[in-house]
Amino acid sequence: MTVQADDIDLMKRIHRHDQQAFRLLYQQYGKAAYSLAYRVLQNTTQAEEVTQDAFMKVWQQQTRWDPDKGQLRNWLLTITHFTAIDRLRRERRQPNLHPESIEDMEEMLSSRSDSLWQDDTVLRMLIQQLPAEQVALIDLAFFRGMSHSEIAAETRLPLGTVKTRLRSGLQRLRELWVETTKLPTLQS
C-alpha cells in the first residue's frame, strides 16, 4: 500500500471516529504540526493548544481532506498554520518569526519528510522565479501571517496594489507548480 493509500484509509477510519486511527494520525503528524505552531507562536503552551485545536478540527470533521488536492501531511500543516495565525489575530499580535526570507528557511524544512522536503524544494525554486515584489508580499502574507491591510501598512503600498501583486504572484506560482509537477490545476 502506498503512503497516500495508507492516509486515505486512516482518514476514512477517523471519519468513523476510530480513536486508534486518530492516535496514529497524531503519532505520524503531531510533531510536525507542533513544530509549525511553535514556529509561528514562539510559545510552547500556545503551540500545544493550537496543535490540539488543529487535530480536533479533523476529529470533529469541521474540514475534510481531499486526497486529489494534495498530501495529508500538507493539509494538516495548512490547518495548523491557519489555526496558529487565527490565534495570533485573536490576541492582536504579530507572529514572532525570525526575519529570514523564503530562501533562508532550509533549516526548518530539513526536519520534514523526504516527500514534503521535495515539495518545499520545488516550491522555493518556483518562488525564486517570481518578481521580487511578489516574493516579498508572499513572504509577509504566508510566512509571517500578515493580513493584506497589515502588509499595506508595512510596505507603504496601496491596499489594492498589495492584493493585486499577491493574487498575480499566487496565480503565477500555481501555473509554475502545475507545469513542474504535472498536476491538474485547481479552480480559483
C-alpha positions as CSV (number, residue, x, y, z in Angstrom):
1,M,0.0,0.0,0.0
2,T,1.3,3.5,-0.8
3,V,1.6,6.3,1.7
4,Q,-1.3,8.1,0.0
5,A,-3.5,4.9,0.2
6,D,-2.5,4.5,3.9
7,D,-3.5,8.1,4.6
8,I,-6.8,7.6,2.8
9,D,-7.6,4.5,4.9
10,L,-6.5,6.3,8.0
11,M,-8.8,9.3,7.3
12,K,-11.8,7.0,6.5
13,R,-11.3,5.4,9.9
14,I,-11.1,8.8,11.6
15,H,-14.3,9.9,9.9
16,R,-15.9,6.9,11.5
17,H,-14.5,8.2,14.9
18,D,-11.9,5.4,15.2
19,Q,-9.8,6.5,18.2
20,Q,-6.9,4.2,17.3
21,A,-6.7,5.8,13.9
22,F,-6.8,9.2,15.4
23,R,-3.9,8.3,17.7
24,L,-2.0,7.0,14.7
25,L,-2.6,10.3,12.8
26,Y,-1.3,12.3,15.8
27,Q,1.8,10.0,16.1
28,Q,2.6,10.5,12.4
29,Y,2.0,14.2,12.1
30,G,1.7,15.7,15.6
31,K,5.4,16.6,15.9
32,A,5.4,18.4,12.5
33,A,2.2,20.2,13.4
34,Y,3.6,21.3,16.8
35,S,6.9,22.4,15.3
36,L,5.0,24.6,12.8
37,A,2.7,26.0,15.5
38,Y,5.7,26.8,17.8
39,R,7.5,28.5,14.9
40,V,4.5,30.8,14.4
41,L,3.7,31.4,18.1
42,Q,7.1,31.1,19.8
43,N,5.3,29.8,22.9
44,T,5.2,26.1,23.9
45,T,1.9,26.2,25.7
46,Q,0.1,28.0,22.9
47,A,1.8,25.7,20.3
48,E,0.5,22.7,22.1
49,E,-3.0,24.2,22.3
50,V,-3.0,25.1,18.6
51,T,-1.8,21.6,17.7
52,Q,-4.6,20.1,19.7
53,D,-7.1,22.5,18.1
54,A,-6.0,21.6,14.6
55,F,-6.3,17.9,15.3
56,M,-9.7,18.4,16.9
57,K,-10.9,20.1,13.7
58,V,-10.0,17.0,11.9
59,W,-11.7,14.7,14.5
60,Q,-14.8,16.8,14.6
61,Q,-14.9,16.8,10.8
62,Q,-15.0,20.6,10.6
63,T,-12.9,20.2,7.5
64,R,-12.2,17.2,5.2
65,W,-9.1,16.2,3.3
66,D,-9.4,15.6,-0.4
67,P,-6.5,13.3,-1.5
68,D,-6.9,14.5,-5.1
69,K,-5.8,18.0,-4.0
70,G,-2.7,17.1,-2.0
71,Q,-0.9,15.1,0.6
72,L,-2.4,14.6,4.1
73,R,0.6,16.0,5.8
74,N,0.5,19.2,3.8
75,W,-3.2,19.6,4.5
76,L,-2.7,19.1,8.3
77,L,0.1,21.6,8.3
78,T,-2.1,24.1,6.5
79,I,-4.8,23.7,9.1
80,T,-2.2,24.1,11.8
81,H,-0.8,27.2,10.2
82,F,-4.1,28.9,9.8
83,T,-5.1,27.9,13.4
84,A,-1.9,29.5,14.7
85,I,-2.4,32.6,12.7
86,D,-6.0,32.9,13.9
87,R,-4.7,32.6,17.5
88,L,-2.3,35.5,16.9
89,R,-5.1,37.6,15.3
90,R,-7.4,36.9,18.2
91,E,-4.6,38.2,20.5
92,R,-3.9,41.1,18.2
93,R,-0.2,40.3,17.9
94,Q,2.1,39.6,15.0
95,P,3.9,36.3,14.5
96,N,7.2,36.4,16.3
97,L,9.1,34.8,13.5
98,H,12.8,35.1,12.7
99,P,13.2,37.7,9.9
100,E,14.6,35.2,7.4
101,S,13.4,35.3,3.8
102,I,11.8,32.4,2.0
103,E,15.2,31.3,0.7
104,D,16.6,31.0,4.3
105,M,14.0,28.5,5.5
106,E,16.1,25.4,4.7
107,E,16.8,24.6,8.4
108,M,13.1,24.4,9.2
109,L,12.3,22.5,6.1
110,S,15.1,20.0,6.6
111,S,13.2,18.4,9.5
112,R,10.3,17.4,7.3
113,S,9.8,14.1,5.5
114,D,11.6,13.5,2.1
115,S,8.4,13.9,0.1
116,L,7.5,17.2,1.8
117,W,11.1,18.3,1.5
118,Q,11.0,17.7,-2.2
119,D,7.7,19.6,-2.5
120,D,9.2,22.5,-0.5
121,T,12.4,22.5,-2.5
122,V,10.4,22.7,-5.7
123,L,8.2,25.5,-4.2
124,R,11.2,27.5,-3.1
125,M,12.7,27.1,-6.6
126,L,9.5,28.3,-8.2
127,I,9.1,31.2,-5.8
128,Q,12.5,32.4,-6.9
129,Q,11.1,32.7,-10.5
130,L,8.6,35.4,-9.4
131,P,9.3,39.1,-9.4
132,A,11.0,40.3,-6.1
133,E,8.0,42.5,-5.2
134,Q,5.7,39.4,-5.3
135,V,8.1,37.2,-3.4
136,A,8.3,39.9,-0.6
137,L,4.5,40.1,-0.3
138,I,4.1,36.3,-0.3
139,D,6.7,36.1,2.4
140,L,4.8,38.7,4.5
141,A,1.4,37.1,3.9
142,F,2.1,33.3,4.3
143,F,5.3,33.0,6.3
144,R,4.7,35.9,8.7
145,G,0.9,35.7,8.8
146,M,0.2,39.4,8.0
147,S,-3.2,40.5,6.6
148,H,-3.5,42.5,3.4
149,S,-4.0,45.7,5.4
150,E,-1.0,45.0,7.6
151,I,1.2,44.3,4.5
152,A,0.0,47.6,3.0
153,A,0.9,49.5,6.2
154,E,4.3,47.7,6.5
155,T,5.3,48.2,2.9
156,R,3.5,51.6,2.4
157,L,1.9,50.3,-0.7
158,P,-1.8,50.9,-1.5
159,L,-4.1,48.1,-0.4
160,G,-5.2,47.4,-4.0
161,T,-1.6,47.1,-5.1
162,V,-0.9,44.6,-2.3
163,K,-3.9,42.5,-3.3
164,T,-3.1,42.6,-7.0
165,R,0.5,41.6,-6.5
166,L,-0.4,38.8,-4.2
167,R,-3.1,37.5,-6.5
168,S,-0.8,37.7,-9.5
169,G,2.1,36.1,-7.7
170,L,0.0,33.2,-6.4
171,Q,-1.6,32.6,-9.8
172,R,1.8,32.5,-11.5
173,L,3.1,30.3,-8.7
174,R,0.2,27.9,-9.3
175,E,0.9,27.9,-13.0
176,L,4.6,27.1,-12.4
177,W,3.7,24.4,-9.9
178,V,1.3,22.7,-12.3
179,E,3.9,22.9,-15.1
180,T,6.6,21.4,-12.8
181,T,4.6,18.7,-11.0
182,K,2.2,17.9,-13.9
183,L,-0.8,18.1,-11.5
184,P,-4.2,19.3,-12.7
185,T,-5.0,22.9,-11.9
186,L,-7.3,23.8,-9.0
187,Q,-10.1,26.1,-9.8
188,S,-9.8,29.6,-8.2
